[in-house]
Amino acid sequence: MPRRWDYRRMTPDELSTALDRLDMTADELAKHVGSARERVIRCLKGQEDIPPSTFLLCRLWLDVPGALELTRDHTDHFATRRTEEN
């Protein structure tokens, strides 16, 4: 299916800066966005586009008081690491 919207993409430098400001690791970002750590690393290296939703989440986490804490609470309650068995 073709994309319906074009977005300005977050750059790898912007993502790296956001993660630094948030004191967030690639592992934690991957957990919050439901992605593999390897994909986050590829995004940070400029090998893969950063999804618009990740750009939005970083802005919310940086600009909206309590947004990151709410995300962490939500992820802690509803995300479980997949294993090869599941």
C-alpha positions in Angstrom: 0.0 0.0 0.0 1.4 3.4 -0.9 2.1 5.9 1.8 -0.6 8.5 2.2 1.5 11.2 3.8 5.0 12.5 3.5 6.7 13.5 6.7 10.0 15.3 7.4 12.0 12.4 8.8 13.9 12.7 12.1 17.7 12.5 11.4 20.0 10.1 13.1 21.7 13.1 14.8 18.3 14.3 16.1 17.5 10.8 17.4 20.8 10.5 19.1 20.4 14.0 20.7 16.9 13.1 21.9 18.1 9.9 23.4 20.9 11.7 25.2 18.5 14.3 26.5 16.1 11.6 27.7 18.9 9.5 29.2 17.4 6.6 27.2 19.2 3.7 25.7 18.6 2.1 22.3 17.2 -0.9 24.2 14.7 1.2 26.1 13.6 3.0 22.9 13.2 -0.3 21.1 11.0 -1.6 24.0 8.8 1.5 24.0 8.2 1.4 20.2 7.9 -2.3 19.9 11.0 -2.7 17.7 14.2 -4.7 17.7 17.3 -3.0 19.2 19.1 -3.7 16.0 16.5 -1.6 14.1 17.1 1.3 16.4 20.8 1.0 15.9 20.3 1.0 12.1 18.3 4.1 12.5 21.0 5.8 14.6 23.5 4.9 11.9 21.4 6.3 9.1 20.9 2.8 7.6 17.1 2.9 8.1 14.5 5.6 8.1 13.3 6.7 11.6 9.5 6.1 11.7 7.4 9.3 12.1 5.8 7.8 15.3 9.3 7.7 16.9 9.9 11.3 16.0 6.5 12.2 17.6 7.2 10.2 20.7 10.6 11.8 21.3 9.0 15.2 21.0 6.2 14.3 23.4 8.7 12.8 25.9 10.8 16.0 25.7 8.0 18.5 25.8 5.1 17.1 27.8 5.7 16.7 31.5 5.0 13.2 32.7 4.8 11.7 29.2 8.0 9.6 29.5 7.0 8.3 32.9 3.6 7.3 31.6 5.2 5.5 28.7 7.6 3.7 31.0 4.7 2.7 33.3 2.6 1.5 30.3 5.5 -0.5 28.8 6.4 -2.1 32.2 2.8 -3.3 32.5 2.0 -4.4 28.9 5.3 -5.3 27.1 7.0 -8.7 27.5 10.1 -9.7 25.7 9.5 -12.3 23.0 11.4 -15.5 23.1 12.0 -18.0 20.3 9.2 -20.1 21.8 6.6 -17.4 21.5 
